[in-house]
Every structure is written in structure tokens, then in C-alpha cells.
């Protein structure tokens, strides 16, 4: 199942304590983050914890030996390359070029050459800038093949991130936002949680909104909540109180394309967005891609939904139906639209996401002042460790055109992506650790 949750930060001067939430939504309790088990290879979640996504993947820092900022790209257009040169200059970095990033991991000679160049450069941050046609599953998996083999351990040894936008102009704007970004202080954070309720008995996404509200409340950071109810969830439990909007989808409009004035204002002034609920290409947690504000300038977005960062071209077998019963159609990805509309960072999954258990460790690391790349690396390394991936087992055989597959490939687990400059630090430490 996929889940997604939206946290939005409004800019303000005096934090307002969040209104207390009930300790239960229907029959589902609202735990504190400290009550959720941290799982790893030796400790797995129980049945109920798995059913409700009420656990957190345990992550740990992994040392990176180098200090250099390196850009890896297959762009050929001078318009894209000029933006990358400005970023390299701003980060005191270098640019490495390859012919086709879509084939990364499938050519042993190219891989070995890149390994040697990355080792010689003493890479720390690795910004991968693919063409939109190259941004696909095996490119991401090829990156793990490359960066997990820079030394003797099986873990990723760089802080990675992907630089992606649909046009040279939007790419230039992304680079500008990345260079100009300053970490947000706690006094400027006011999260908004948007979650999806697909059925009366499926409240786990709404639960996570309440969990995050409680978590941010430790730092006196208020968290407004938007809950999107499907047409099958009219009778589902609801949260009530100030700064809570319950939106009802209909058969005529199954996905939300507009927000009431208060929620719209919160979205517009947000700086952090975290999504939790089901998703398909073009929809995340009940919100249609056309419901995204046209101006997302500077926002940082996390999505726990399936297909939030779906590629234009896929290496994996086609899927007709996503968790939640939603039909998978060819539509623009939420992630790319968000970046094109002005977001600075987007965290999401290319295929089938686990949602909150894998999303929260990234948000938590950001709250501790860590960079986008380091937070992303910690997540991927934890997933590599849990599933025991090793070199030679990352990249998968390309899908046969037109063939629909019902089996899940284990490499799906590693298809989380961060679109954005890996050196960006979203926040100053905000003191909401897991104590």
C-alpha cells in the first residue's frame, strides 16, 4: 500500500502551539514518534505495525571520505550545461560527462572509468543531472552500483541527489534556487499535513498527519491538516478543530484540483510539503497534479505516495493498477511538475512506495540540520542493508514492451529519489529529535 502526507511550512515570526488532537482517530491510536518501533535487518515490524505503517526504518550515518562537489551529467545542450557550470562554480566542484545516463550500470568499462574519476576527485556530494529521457529506474539502480563500489563496504559512499527539470529555463531556475537557498530556522516553520482517506477502515495516512502534528508540536510548531476523503470514505472518522480542512472528493471530481481559501493560503505560503496517501502518475494523496499551485517557489516537498516521481520512460514492467485500486495512466509526474513550478527539493518514489516508514527518516534527518544528500544516502544505505543488496544485483533486465507484470521486483525498494541539489540543507536543527 502507498501512503502520502503533506507538510507545509508557513513563514511566521511567533510559533503558535498546535491545538491538541484526540489520541485516537476511529479505532486507530495516535502514537508519539518515540512509541513507533525502529526496524532494521534484525528487528522487523509486527503484523499490526506493518498493516498501519506504524514503524520507522532505522538509519545511521555513513562516513564519506571526500570533500568535493561533483556533477555527473549526460546533457548535451549548451543551455543546460551553462546552468551546470554556474552550479559547479558556486560549489567549487567539477563536471563529469557521460554519453547516456540511462545505461549507467550496464557498461562495466564506463562504470570502472567513473569509479576511478570519483575516487580521484574525492567526491562528497554527487549531483546527477540526467536528461528527462535518461531519468529511469535502471539509471537510479546503476547509480547505486557505481557509488556502493567506491570502497570495500557495500554501502553508498557519496551524498547523492538528482537535478531534473523539463526545460532549460526551468532547470536554470532550479539551479538558482539551489545556490540561493538558506536553511530555515525553527521560527519560520509551520507545517501543514495533507493526507488521504480512501475508505472508512483505512485511516493510517490520517494517523500520520496527527503523528507529525504531535512531533512538530514539541518545538511549538503548529501543524494545520488537510484530509482528502475519497467518495468511498464519506462516513470515515474525521479530525476537527482549528486549521483542519476535510475535503470530499466526488465521482465527478475524484481527485482534488482546488483548495478552500484557508488551505489554499497555507499551501501558497508553505516552505515544507510532506505528502502521505495513495498515488499514481499525475495524482498524489488524492490531489491531482493540476491542483498543485502554479507557484511553489522555494518549497521543499516529501511524498510517500506511489509513482510520485514516475519517469517519462520506464525500465520496469508495466503496471495496470496501483495500491488503492487506482488505474495507472500515462501522466506527468508529481515530482517533475513540482520542480517545474518552483520547488527546490522533492523526495518521492518512482514506483511502489512504503510511505511513512521510509519518508520519516528523511524528514527527521532534515530536522537535525543534515543536507539533502546525506539524508538520502542514509535511507538508501539502510534499505541496502535490510535487503542485503550487493554489487551486480542492482540493475534489472529491461521490461519487454507491452508486457504487464504482476510480480514485484526487489529493486523497487531502492527507487526513492531526491530531486534537488544534494548540498542543500533544508533546515537549521529544529530540536524535534526522537527522544
C-alpha positions in Angstrom: 0.0 0.0 0.0 1.1 3.5 -0.6 0.7 6.5 1.6 1.5 10.2 1.3 1.3 13.1 3.6 1.8 16.8 3.0 3.6 19.1 5.5 3.7 22.7 4.6 5.7 25.4 6.4 4.2 28.9 6.7 6.6 31.8 7.3 5.9 33.5 10.5 7.6 35.2 13.4 5.9 33.8 16.6 5.3 30.0 16.6 1.7 29.1 17.7 1.3 25.9 19.7 -0.7 23.3 17.8 -4.3 22.6 19.0 -4.3 19.2 20.8 -5.6 16.3 18.8 -7.6 13.4 20.1 -5.4 10.4 20.9 -7.5 8.2 18.5 -9.0 8.5 15.1 -11.8 6.0 14.9 -10.2 2.8 16.3 -6.6 3.9 15.4 -4.4 5.4 18.1 -2.1 8.4 17.5 1.2 7.4 18.9 4.2 9.7 19.6 7.1 9.2 17.3 9.1 7.8 20.2 6.5 5.0 20.5 7.0 3.8 17.0 9.5 0.9 16.7 12.7 1.5 14.7 13.2 -1.5 12.4 16.3 -2.9 10.7 17.6 -6.2 9.4 17.4 -7.9 12.9 14.2 -6.3 14.1 11.1 -6.4 11.9 7.7 -4.7 12.5 4.8 -6.7 13.8 1.7 -7.5 11.8 -0.4 -4.6 13.0 2.5 -2.2 12.8 3.1 -3.3 9.1 -0.6 -3.0 8.3 -0.8 0.6 9.6 2.7 1.6 8.5 3.3 2.4 12.2 7.1 1.9 12.3 10.2 3.7 11.2 13.2 2.4 9.3 16.3 2.7 11.4 19.1 4.7 9.6 22.6 5.5 10.6 25.3 8.0 9.3 27.8 6.5 6.9 31.1 8.3 6.5 32.1 9.9 3.2 35.8 10.3 2.7 35.9 13.1 0.2 35.0 16.8 0.3 34.4 17.6 -3.4 31.2 18.5 -5.2 30.9 16.5 -8.4 28.2 16.8 -11.1 27.6 13.8 -13.3 25.5 14.5 -16.5 24.6 13.4 -20.0 23.2 16.8 -21.0 24.5 18.0 -24.4 22.5 21.2 -24.8 24.6 24.3 -24.1 21.6 25.8 -22.2 21.6 23.0 -19.6 25.3 22.8 -19.5 25.7 26.6 -18.8 23.5 26.2 -15.7 25.6 23.2 -14.5 28.8 25.2 -15.0 27.3 28.0 -12.7 26.4 25.4 -10.1 29.9 23.8 -10.3 31.5 27.2 -9.8 29.2 28.1 -6.9 30.0 24.8 -5.2 33.7 24.7 -6.2 33.0 21.5 -8.0 33.7 19.7 -11.3 31.6 18.2 -14.1 31.9 14.7 -15.4 30.1 13.8 -18.7 28.8 10.5 -20.0 27.0 9.7 -23.2 23.8 8.2 -21.7 23.0 8.0 -18.0 20.1 5.7 -18.9 22.7 3.0 -19.4 24.6 3.7 -16.2 25.4 0.4 -14.5 25.1 -1.7 -17.7 28.6 -1.0 -19.1 31.4 -2.3 -17.0 34.0 -0.3 -18.7 32.2 3.0 -18.2 31.5 2.1 -14.6 35.1 1.4 -13.8 36.2 4.7 -15.5 33.7 6.6 -13.4 34.8 4.9 -10.2 38.3 6.0 -10.8 37.3 9.6 -11.6 35.1 9.8 -8.5 37.9 8.4 -6.3 40.4 10.8 -7.8 38.0 13.7 -7.3 37.5 12.7 -3.7 33.7 13.1 -4.1 31.4 14.0 -1.3 28.3 15.4 -2.9 27.3 13.8 -6.2 24.7 15.8 -8.2 23.4 13.6 -11.0 21.9 15.7 -13.8 20.1 13.4 -16.4 18.1 14.3 -19.4 14.4 13.6 -18.8 14.7 10.7 -21.2 17.6 9.2 -19.2 15.8 9.6 -15.8 14.5 6.0 -15.4 14.7 3.1 -12.9 17.9 1.5 -14.1 19.7 4.8 -14.1 19.0 5.1 -10.3 19.9 1.5 -9.7 23.1 2.0 -11.8 24.0 4.9 -9.5 23.8 2.5 -6.5 26.0 0.0 -8.4 28.5 2.8 -9.0 28.6 4.6 -5.7 28.4 1.4 -3.5 31.6 0.1 -5.1 33.9 3.1 -4.4 35.4 1.2 -1.4 35.2 -2.2 0.2 31.9 -1.9 2.1 28.6 -2.5 0.2 27.1 0.9 1.1 26.7 4.2 -0.9 29.8 6.3 -0.4 28.6 9.7 -1.6 25.8 12.1 -0.7 23.6 12.0 -3.9 20.8 14.0 -5.5 19.2 14.4 -8.9 19.0 17.7 -10.8 16.0 17.4 -13.1 13.6 19.9 -14.9 11.7 19.7 -18.1 13.2 22.8 -19.9 16.5 24.7 -19.9 14.7 27.7 -18.4 13.2 25.7 -15.5 16.5 24.0 -15.0 18.2 27.3 -14.7 15.6 28.4 -12.1 16.2 25.2 -10.1 20.0 25.9 -10.1 19.3 29.5 -9.0 17.1 28.4 -6.1 19.7 25.8 -5.0 22.5 28.3 -4.9 20.4 30.9 -3.1 18.8 28.6 -0.6 19.5 29.2 3.1 18.5 26.7 5.8 15.2 27.6 7.5 15.2 28.4 11.2 12.6 26.9 13.5 10.9 30.3 13.9 10.0 30.1 10.2 8.4 26.7 10.2 4.7 26.0 10.4 3.9 22.6 8.8 0.6 21.7 7.1 -0.1 17.9 6.8 -2.2 16.7 3.9 -3.3 13.1 4.0 -5.7 10.8 2.1 -8.6 8.7 3.5 -9.6 6.2 0.8 -12.0 4.1 2.9 -13.6 4.3 6.4 -11.4 1.5 7.6 -8.1 2.9 6.1 -7.1 5.7 8.4 -3.3 5.2 8.6 -2.5 8.3 6.4 -4.6 10.5 8.6 -3.0 9.0 11.6 0.4 10.1 10.2 -0.8 13.6 9.9 -1.7 13.6 13.6 1.7 11.9 14.5 3.6 14.7 12.7 1.5 17.4 14.3 2.4 16.0 17.7 6.0 15.7 16.6 6.3 19.2 15.4 4.4 20.4 18.4 7.4 19.6 20.6 9.0 22.7 19.2 5.8 24.7 19.5 5.4 24.5 15.7 1.8 24.3 14.7 0.7 21.9 12.0 -2.5 22.6 10.1 -4.0 19.5 8.4 -5.8 18.9 5.1 -7.5 15.5 4.8 -8.7 14.4 1.4 -11.6 11.9 1.6 -12.5 9.7 -1.4 -16.1 9.2 -2.4 -16.0 5.8 -0.7 -14.9 7.4 2.6 -17.9 9.7 3.3 -18.6 8.0 6.6 -14.9 7.8 7.7 -13.7 9.3 11.0 -12.6 13.0 10.8 -10.4 15.3 12.8 -11.9 18.5 14.0 -10.5 21.8 15.2 -8.8 25.0 14.0 -6.7 24.8 10.9 -8.1 21.4 9.8 -9.7 21.1 6.4 -11.7 17.9 5.5 -12.1 17.9 1.7 -14.6 15.5 0.0 -13.8 14.1 -3.5 -16.8 13.1 -5.7 -17.4 10.8 -8.6 -17.3 13.9 -10.9 -14.0 15.1 -9.4 -12.3 12.0 -7.8 -9.0 14.0 -7.2 -8.8 17.4 -5.6 -8.0 20.2 -8.1 -8.6 23.2 -5.8 -8.5 24.0 -2.1 -10.7 26.2 0.1 -9.4 29.6 0.8 -7.7 28.8 4.2 -5.9 25.7 2.9 -5.0 27.4 -0.3 -3.4 30.2 1.6 -1.4 27.7 3.7 -0.2 25.9 0.6 0.7 29.1 -1.1 2.8 30.4 1.9 4.4 27.0 2.6 8.0 26.2 2.6 7.8 22.4 3.5 5.4 20.0 2.0 5.2 16.3 3.1 2.6 14.1 1.4 1.1 10.8 2.6 -1.5 8.6 0.8 -2.0 6.6 -2.3 -0.8 7.7 -5.7 -0.4 7.1 -9.4 1.3 9.2 -12.1 -0.5 12.6 -12.0 -2.0 12.2 -8.5 -0.7 12.1 -5.0 -2.7 11.5 -1.8 -5.9 12.5 -3.6 -4.5 15.7 -5.0 -4.4 15.9 -8.8 -1.3 17.3 -10.5 -3.3 20.2 -11.8 -4.2 21.0 -8.2 -0.6 22.0 -7.4 -0.2 25.7 -7.1 1.5 27.3 -10.1 4.0 29.0 -7.8 5.8 26.6 -5.5 8.8 28.9 -5.2 11.4 27.6 -2.8 9.3 24.8 -1.3 10.7 21.5 0.0 8.3 18.6 -0.7 8.3 15.0 0.5 5.8 12.5 -0.9 5.2 9.0 0.4 2.8 8.0 -2.4 3.4 5.5 -5.2 4.6 6.9 -8.5 5.2 10.4 -7.1 8.4 10.6 -9.2 7.4 8.3 -12.0 9.8 8.5 -15.0 8.9 9.5 -18.6 10.3 6.2 -19.8 10.4 3.1 -17.6 12.7 0.1 -17.5 10.3 -1.9 -15.4 7.3 -4.0 -16.4 4.0 -2.0 -16.9 1.5 -1.9 -14.0 -2.2 -1.5 -14.7 -3.4 -0.8 -11.2 -1.7 0.7 -8.2 -2.4 0.1 -4.5 -5.7 1.6 -3.6 -7.3 0.4 -6.8 -6.2 3.3 -8.9 -5.6 2.9 -12.7 -2.1 3.7 -13.8 -2.2 6.0 -16.8 0.5 7.9 -18.6 0.6 11.4 -17.0 3.2 13.8 -15.8 5.0 13.0 -12.6 4.1 15.0 -9.5 7.8 15.5 -8.7 8.7 17.0 -12.1 5.7 19.3 -12.1 6.6 20.5 -8.6 10.2 21.2 -9.6 9.0 23.0 -12.7 6.6 25.1 -10.6 9.4 26.3 -8.3 10.1 23.6 -5.6 13.7 23.4 -4.5 13.7 19.8 -3.4 11.3 16.8 -4.0 11.6 13.4 -2.2 9.5 10.6 -3.7 9.4 7.2 -5.2 9.5 6.2 -8.9 7.2 3.1 -8.4 5.7 1.5 -5.3 6.5 3.4 -2.1 6.3 2.2 1.5 5.3 5.7 2.6 5.8 6.9 6.2 8.3 4.3 7.5 10.8 5.4 4.8 9.7 9.0 4.4 10.0 10.0 8.1 13.8 9.2 8.5 14.5 11.7 5.7 12.4 14.4 7.3 13.9 13.6 10.7 17.4 13.9 9.3 16.5 17.3 7.7 15.2 18.4 11.1 18.6 17.7 12.5 20.2 20.1 10.0 21.5 17.4 7.6 21.8 18.0 3.9 19.5 16.6 1.3 22.3 14.3 0.0 23.3 12.9 3.4 19.7 12.2 4.5 19.1 10.4 1.2 22.2 8.4 1.5 21.3 7.2 5.0 17.9 6.0 3.7 19.3 4.1 0.7 22.1 2.5 2.8 19.5 1.3 5.4 17.5 -0.3 2.6 20.6 -1.9 1.1 21.4 -3.3 4.5 17.9 -4.6 5.3 17.5 -6.4 2.0 21.2 -7.4 1.6 21.8 -5.9 -1.9 25.3 -6.3 -3.3 27.2 -5.2 -6.4 25.9 -7.0 -9.5 22.4 -7.2 -8.1 21.1 -3.7 -8.5 20.3 -3.2 -12.2 17.4 -5.3 -13.7 16.8 -6.6 -17.2 14.7 -4.1 -19.2 11.0 -4.7 -19.4 9.6 -6.3 -22.5 7.5 -3.7 -24.4 3.8 -4.2 -23.9 4.1 -6.9 -21.2 2.3 -6.4 -18.0 3.9 -7.9 -14.9 2.2 -8.8 -11.6 5.4 -9.6 -9.8 7.2 -7.1 -7.6 11.0 -6.7 -8.2 13.1 -6.4 -5.1 15.0 -3.5 -6.6 11.7 -1.5 -6.3 12.7 -0.8 -2.7 15.7 1.3 -3.9 13.8 3.6 -6.2 13.3 6.5 -3.8 14.8 9.7 -5.4 15.6 13.2 -4.3 15.2 15.8 -7.0 17.4 18.7 -5.9 20.9 19.8 -5.1 22.4 17.3 -2.6 24.3 20.1 -0.8 21.2 22.0 0.2 20.3 21.9 3.9 16.5 22.4 4.2 16.5 23.4 7.9 18.7 24.5 10.8 18.4 21.9 13.5 14.9 22.4 14.9 15.1 20.3 18.1 12.4 17.7 17.3 14.6 14.7 17.8 13.0 11.3 18.6 13.5 11.5 22.3 
